[in-house]
């Protein structure tokens, strides 16, 4: 099979899906495992194995749609969560001469399925927002991180840097607060397929793991329409509670507050006061009151013209109004905290960061099928249920050695 022992093949495929590039994976294999495989051959091996694992995934989806997919876990989890989001990668045209033709950024669709350990409470266990959401320097960093992940949220760059209000940094307590929601087992789905196919992949994974049988269950996403379409079609009927990711909402409120108060050092403190007021309203579940104030602020500035730029305060406020209007039924955060459910999609954001490290870059241009295969391998290794090991245990089809001749190799020390 490809001229390598199973262990060497596994090392090559794992490293090829994890390193920043196939060339780096080749160097790592030489340095760490004393195995010499060219970058091109590593790429071929990853694509072959990734294609096999994608075929297994598609077979599971087909079985699920025929009501024939078996559940892997007979005992239902107590708490579960499904989190959906998207990353970014550049593709290029297939069947073209050597070089990059018709490049373009495409969305990678990512799902994070979790079992959790969390208590319930008769009252809101955290009525006050976390300190990081009330610290100007940390909020600016959170805003920057969300935007860097590809969010469309806009705002005044000057207000986010030079003009942010200064606060003395509070000393962090040496005792870390015990997390009320503790992740147990994470599995990952990633694909370049359209939303409809991705939705069925998510549904099959939820069924396989029995997440739909949990006593308490949530779907946490940002405001993307496609995410909530998947929720409505595949998760709502099983009793999943829809929750708007609080961090994305925070960023909209921060941008809207700066847009409402205007530019300038003199207005910065007023902008922060307004942001904090709106943040506390959102945290306490006062979605209707928050929406009313956003609408009033937008009306004071007037509607944005059709040619308004992303930095136009009128457009920023209008987008915040639309965002809260579309998601206000998913903003009952005190109730979610009492149920012991997560209100942040941080786990899927972390997964996307790890996927992007491998596939996203200004000099990385993927063929669509090649990108799909590496997503399958990387997501399997990011899953915590032993999925990659089980995939390797399955019989593989016969494959000739990669390349035109025998692959050079050295024995593993």
C-alpha positions as CSV (number, residue, x, y, z in Angstrom):
1,X,0.0,0.0,0.0
2,X,1.8,3.1,-1.3
3,X,5.2,1.4,-0.6
4,X,5.1,2.3,3.2
5,X,4.3,0.5,6.4
6,X,1.0,1.5,8.0
7,X,2.8,3.4,10.8
8,X,4.9,5.4,8.4
9,X,1.9,6.1,6.2
10,X,-0.1,7.3,9.2
11,X,2.7,9.6,10.3
12,X,3.0,11.1,6.8
13,X,-0.8,11.8,6.5
14,X,-1.1,13.2,10.0
15,X,1.9,15.5,9.5
16,X,0.7,16.5,6.0
17,X,-2.7,17.6,7.4
18,X,-1.2,19.4,10.4
19,X,1.9,21.3,9.2
20,X,1.6,24.7,7.7
21,X,2.5,23.2,4.2
22,X,3.4,19.9,2.6
23,X,7.0,21.1,2.3
24,X,7.1,21.7,6.0
25,X,5.5,18.3,6.6
26,X,8.2,16.6,4.5
27,X,11.0,18.4,6.5
28,X,9.3,17.4,9.8
29,X,9.1,13.7,8.8
30,X,12.8,13.8,7.9
31,X,13.8,15.5,11.1
32,X,11.5,13.8,13.6
33,X,10.9,10.3,12.1
34,X,13.9,9.9,9.8
35,X,11.5,9.2,6.9
36,X,12.3,10.8,3.6
37,X,9.1,11.6,1.6
38,X,8.9,14.5,-0.9
39,X,6.4,17.3,-0.4
40,X,4.6,16.2,-3.5
41,X,4.3,12.6,-2.3
42,X,3.0,13.7,1.1
43,X,0.3,15.7,-0.7
44,X,-0.7,12.7,-2.8
45,X,-0.9,10.5,0.3
46,X,-3.0,13.0,2.2
47,X,-5.4,13.4,-0.8
48,X,-5.8,9.7,-1.2
49,X,-6.6,9.0,2.5
50,X,-8.7,12.2,2.7
51,X,-10.8,11.0,-0.2
52,X,-11.3,7.6,1.4
53,X,-12.5,9.3,4.7
54,X,-14.8,11.6,2.7
55,X,-16.4,8.6,1.1
56,X,-16.9,7.0,4.5
57,X,-18.6,10.3,5.7
58,X,-20.8,10.4,2.6
59,X,-21.8,6.7,3.2
60,X,-22.8,7.6,6.8
61,X,-24.9,10.5,5.5
62,X,-26.6,8.3,3.0
63,X,-27.3,5.7,5.7
64,X,-28.7,8.4,8.0
65,X,-31.0,9.6,5.3
66,X,-32.3,6.1,4.9
67,X,-32.7,5.8,8.7
68,X,-30.0,3.1,8.8
69,X,-27.2,4.8,10.5
70,X,-26.4,3.2,13.9
71,X,-25.8,5.2,17.0
72,X,-22.3,4.8,18.4
73,X,-23.3,5.6,22.0
74,X,-26.3,3.8,23.5
75,X,-26.4,6.1,26.6
76,X,-27.6,9.6,25.9
77,X,-25.4,12.5,27.1
78,X,-26.7,14.8,29.8
79,X,-25.8,18.0,27.9
80,X,-24.8,18.6,24.3
81,X,-24.1,21.5,22.0
82,X,-23.7,22.0,18.3
83,X,-21.8,25.0,17.0
84,X,-21.6,26.1,13.4
85,X,-19.3,28.6,11.7
86,X,-17.1,29.1,8.7
87,X,-13.4,29.6,7.9
88,X,-11.7,30.9,4.8
89,X,-9.4,29.4,2.1
90,X,-8.3,30.3,-1.4
91,X,-9.1,28.0,-4.3
92,X,-8.0,28.0,-7.9
93,X,-9.5,26.6,-11.1
94,X,-9.3,22.9,-12.0
95,X,-8.0,21.6,-15.3
96,X,-5.8,24.6,-16.1
97,X,-2.2,25.0,-17.2
98,X,0.4,25.2,-14.4
99,X,0.0,28.2,-12.2
100,X,-2.8,29.9,-10.3
101,X,-5.9,30.6,-12.4
102,X,-9.2,32.2,-11.3
103,X,-8.2,32.5,-7.6
104,X,-10.8,33.3,-5.1
105,X,-11.6,33.1,-1.4
106,X,-14.2,30.5,-0.5
107,X,-15.9,29.6,2.8
108,X,-15.0,26.4,4.7
109,X,-18.1,25.2,6.6
110,X,-17.2,23.9,10.1
111,X,-19.3,22.2,12.8
112,X,-18.2,21.4,16.3
113,X,-20.3,18.8,18.2
114,X,-19.8,18.6,22.0
115,X,-20.9,16.7,25.0
116,X,-20.7,18.9,28.2
117,X,-20.8,18.7,31.9
118,X,-22.7,21.5,33.6
119,X,-25.1,22.2,36.5
120,X,-28.5,23.9,36.3
121,X,-29.5,26.7,38.6
122,X,-32.7,28.2,39.9
123,X,-31.3,31.8,39.4
124,X,-28.9,33.3,37.0
125,X,-25.5,32.0,38.2
126,X,-23.6,35.0,36.6
127,X,-25.8,38.1,36.5
128,X,-22.8,40.3,35.9
129,X,-20.9,40.2,32.5
130,X,-17.3,38.8,32.6
131,X,-14.7,41.4,33.5
132,X,-13.0,40.9,30.1
133,X,-16.2,42.3,28.4
134,X,-15.9,45.5,30.6
135,X,-12.1,46.1,30.1
136,X,-11.4,48.5,27.2
137,X,-8.1,47.0,26.1
138,X,-9.4,43.4,26.2
139,X,-12.6,44.4,24.4
140,X,-10.6,46.0,21.6
141,X,-8.6,42.8,21.3
142,X,-11.8,40.7,21.1
143,X,-13.1,42.9,18.4
144,X,-9.9,42.6,16.4
145,X,-9.9,38.8,16.7
146,X,-13.5,38.5,15.5
147,X,-12.8,40.7,12.5
148,X,-9.6,38.8,11.7
149,X,-11.6,35.6,11.5
150,X,-13.5,37.0,8.5
151,X,-16.4,38.7,10.2
152,X,-18.0,41.6,8.3
153,X,-18.5,43.7,11.4
154,X,-17.1,47.2,10.8
155,X,-16.3,50.2,13.0
156,X,-14.1,53.2,13.4
157,X,-10.5,51.9,13.5
158,X,-9.3,55.0,15.2
159,X,-11.7,54.6,18.0
160,X,-10.6,51.0,18.4
161,X,-6.9,51.9,19.0
162,X,-5.7,55.4,19.8
163,X,-8.9,56.7,21.4
164,X,-10.0,53.9,23.6
165,X,-10.6,54.9,27.2
166,X,-7.8,54.1,29.5
167,X,-8.4,52.1,32.7
168,X,-6.0,50.9,35.3
169,X,-5.6,47.2,34.7
170,X,-7.1,45.2,37.6
171,X,-4.9,42.6,39.1
172,X,-6.1,39.2,38.1
173,X,-7.0,36.8,40.8
174,X,-4.6,33.9,41.2
175,X,-7.6,31.7,41.7
176,X,-9.3,30.9,38.4
177,X,-13.0,30.8,38.5
178,X,-14.3,27.3,38.0
179,X,-15.9,26.9,34.6
180,X,-19.6,26.2,34.9
181,X,-19.8,24.6,31.5
182,X,-17.0,22.0,31.0
183,X,-16.5,20.4,27.5
184,X,-16.1,16.7,27.5
185,X,-15.8,15.2,24.0
186,X,-15.5,17.2,20.8
187,X,-15.9,16.0,17.3
188,X,-15.4,18.1,14.2
189,X,-17.0,18.3,10.7
190,X,-15.4,20.4,8.0
191,X,-16.3,20.6,4.3
192,X,-16.3,22.7,1.1
193,X,-19.8,21.4,0.3
194,X,-22.8,23.7,0.1
195,X,-25.0,24.4,3.1
196,X,-27.6,21.7,2.3
197,X,-25.0,18.9,2.2
198,X,-23.2,20.3,5.2
199,X,-26.6,20.3,7.1
200,X,-27.0,16.6,6.4
201,X,-23.4,15.9,7.6
202,X,-24.2,17.7,10.8
203,X,-27.4,15.9,11.3
204,X,-25.7,12.5,10.7
205,X,-23.0,13.3,13.3
206,X,-25.6,14.4,15.8
207,X,-27.5,11.2,15.4
208,X,-24.4,9.0,15.5
209,X,-23.3,10.5,18.8
210,X,-26.8,10.7,20.2
211,X,-26.6,14.4,20.9
212,X,-30.2,14.8,20.0
213,X,-31.1,12.6,23.0
214,X,-29.4,14.8,25.6
215,X,-31.6,16.2,28.3
216,X,-30.3,19.7,27.7
217,X,-29.0,20.7,24.3
218,X,-28.1,23.9,22.4
219,X,-27.1,25.2,19.0
220,X,-24.8,28.2,19.3
221,X,-24.0,30.2,16.2
222,X,-23.4,33.7,15.0
223,X,-26.1,35.5,13.0
224,X,-25.4,33.8,9.7
225,X,-28.6,32.9,7.9
226,X,-27.3,29.6,6.6
227,X,-26.4,28.4,10.1
228,X,-29.9,29.0,11.3
229,X,-31.4,27.4,8.2
230,X,-29.5,24.2,9.2
231,X,-30.8,24.6,12.7
232,X,-34.4,24.9,11.6
233,X,-34.2,21.9,9.3
234,X,-32.1,19.4,11.3
235,X,-32.0,20.4,15.0
236,X,-35.1,22.4,16.0
237,X,-37.3,19.3,15.9
238,X,-35.1,17.5,18.3
239,X,-35.4,20.2,21.0
240,X,-32.1,22.0,20.5
241,X,-32.3,25.6,22.0
242,X,-31.0,28.2,19.5
243,X,-28.5,30.6,21.1
244,X,-26.8,33.6,19.4
245,X,-23.1,33.6,20.1
246,X,-22.6,36.4,22.6
247,X,-19.2,37.5,21.4
248,X,-20.4,38.3,17.9
249,X,-23.2,40.3,19.4
250,X,-20.7,42.2,21.6
251,X,-18.7,43.2,18.5
252,X,-21.9,44.6,16.9
253,X,-22.8,46.6,20.0
254,X,-19.2,48.0,20.3
255,X,-19.2,49.2,16.7
256,X,-22.7,50.6,17.0
257,X,-21.9,52.5,20.2
258,X,-18.9,54.2,18.5
259,X,-21.0,54.9,15.4
260,X,-23.8,56.5,17.5
261,X,-21.5,58.8,19.5
262,X,-19.2,59.9,16.7
263,X,-15.4,60.3,16.4
264,X,-13.0,62.2,18.5
265,X,-11.3,61.8,21.9
266,X,-14.0,63.8,23.6
267,X,-16.6,61.3,22.5
268,X,-14.7,58.1,23.3
269,X,-15.8,58.0,27.0
270,X,-19.4,58.5,26.0
271,X,-19.0,55.7,23.4
272,X,-17.7,53.4,26.0
273,X,-20.5,54.2,28.4
274,X,-23.1,53.5,25.7
275,X,-21.4,50.2,24.8
276,X,-21.4,49.1,28.4
277,X,-25.0,50.0,28.8
278,X,-26.0,48.0,25.7
279,X,-23.7,45.1,26.7
280,X,-25.4,44.9,30.1
281,X,-28.8,45.0,28.5
282,X,-27.9,42.1,26.2
283,X,-26.2,40.1,29.0
284,X,-29.4,40.4,31.1
285,X,-31.6,39.2,28.3
286,X,-33.3,42.6,27.6
287,X,-33.4,42.1,23.9
288,X,-36.5,44.2,23.2
289,X,-35.2,47.2,25.2
290,X,-31.8,46.9,23.5
291,X,-33.4,46.9,20.1
292,X,-35.5,49.9,21.0
293,X,-32.4,51.9,21.9
294,X,-30.5,50.8,18.8
295,X,-33.4,51.9,16.6
296,X,-33.6,55.3,18.3
297,X,-29.8,55.8,17.7
298,X,-30.2,54.8,14.1
299,X,-33.1,57.1,13.6
300,X,-31.1,60.1,15.0
301,X,-28.5,59.6,12.3
302,X,-30.9,58.7,9.5
303,X,-30.9,55.8,7.0
304,X,-27.7,55.0,5.2
305,X,-27.5,55.9,1.5
306,X,-27.2,53.1,-1.1
307,X,-23.6,53.9,-1.6
308,X,-22.7,54.1,2.1
309,X,-19.2,52.6,2.9
310,X,-18.5,50.1,5.6
311,X,-17.2,52.9,7.9
312,X,-20.4,55.0,7.5
313,X,-21.9,55.3,11.0
314,X,-25.4,55.1,9.6
315,X,-24.6,51.8,7.9
316,X,-23.0,50.4,11.1
317,X,-26.1,51.2,13.2
318,X,-28.5,49.9,10.5
319,X,-26.6,46.6,10.5
320,X,-26.7,46.4,14.3
321,X,-30.4,47.0,14.2
322,X,-30.9,44.2,11.6
323,X,-28.7,41.8,13.5
324,X,-30.5,42.2,16.8
325,X,-33.9,42.2,15.1
326,X,-33.2,38.9,13.4
327,X,-31.7,37.2,16.5
328,X,-33.6,38.7,19.5
329,X,-35.4,35.4,20.1
330,X,-32.0,33.7,20.6
331,X,-30.8,36.2,23.2
332,X,-32.4,35.0,26.5
333,X,-29.0,34.6,28.1
334,X,-30.0,34.4,31.7
335,X,-32.2,31.4,30.9
336,X,-29.4,29.7,29.0
337,X,-27.0,30.2,31.9
338,X,-29.6,28.7,34.3
339,X,-29.8,25.7,32.1
340,X,-26.1,25.3,32.1
341,X,-25.8,25.9,28.3
342,X,-22.9,27.7,26.6
343,X,-23.6,31.2,25.2
344,X,-20.3,31.4,23.3
345,X,-19.2,29.5,20.2
346,X,-15.6,29.7,21.3
347,X,-15.0,25.9,20.7
348,X,-15.8,26.1,17.0
349,X,-13.8,29.3,16.7
350,X,-10.8,27.5,18.2
351,X,-11.3,24.6,15.7
352,X,-11.5,27.1,12.8
353,X,-8.3,28.7,13.9
354,X,-6.5,25.4,13.8
355,X,-8.0,24.5,10.4
356,X,-7.1,28.0,9.0
357,X,-3.5,27.5,10.1
358,X,-3.3,24.6,7.6
359,X,-5.4,25.8,4.7
360,X,-5.6,29.6,4.9
361,X,-2.8,31.9,3.6
362,X,-2.1,34.5,1.0
363,X,0.2,32.1,-0.9
364,X,-2.0,29.0,-0.6
365,X,-4.3,28.2,-3.6
366,X,-6.2,24.9,-3.4
367,X,-8.0,22.8,-5.9
368,X,-11.4,22.3,-4.5
369,X,-11.1,18.5,-4.2
370,X,-7.7,18.8,-2.6
371,X,-9.0,21.2,0.0
372,X,-11.9,18.9,0.8
373,X,-9.7,15.9,1.4
374,X,-7.3,17.7,3.7
375,X,-10.2,19.1,5.7
376,X,-11.4,15.5,6.3
377,X,-8.0,14.4,7.6
378,X,-7.5,17.5,9.8
379,X,-11.0,17.4,11.2
380,X,-10.6,13.7,12.1
381,X,-7.5,14.4,14.0
382,X,-9.1,17.4,15.8
383,X,-11.9,15.1,16.9
384,X,-11.5,13.6,20.4
385,X,-13.4,10.4,19.9
386,X,-10.6,8.3,18.3
387,X,-12.1,8.9,14.9
388,X,-8.8,9.0,13.1
389,X,-7.6,5.7,14.7
390,X,-10.9,4.0,13.7
391,X,-10.5,5.3,10.1
392,X,-7.1,3.7,9.9
393,X,-8.4,0.4,11.2
394,X,-10.8,0.1,8.3
395,X,-9.6,-1.9,5.3
396,X,-8.2,0.4,2.6
397,X,-8.3,-0.2,-1.2
398,X,-5.2,-1.2,-2.9
399,X,-3.1,1.8,-4.1
400,X,0.0,1.8,-6.2
401,X,3.0,3.7,-4.9
402,X,2.6,7.5,-5.2
403,X,4.5,9.0,-8.0
404,X,6.1,7.4,-11.1
405,X,8.4,5.1,-9.2
406,X,9.2,3.7,-5.7
407,X,9.1,6.3,-3.0
408,X,12.5,6.8,-1.3
409,X,12.3,6.0,2.4
410,X,14.4,5.2,5.4
411,X,13.6,2.8,8.2
412,X,12.1,4.5,11.3
413,X,14.6,4.5,14.1
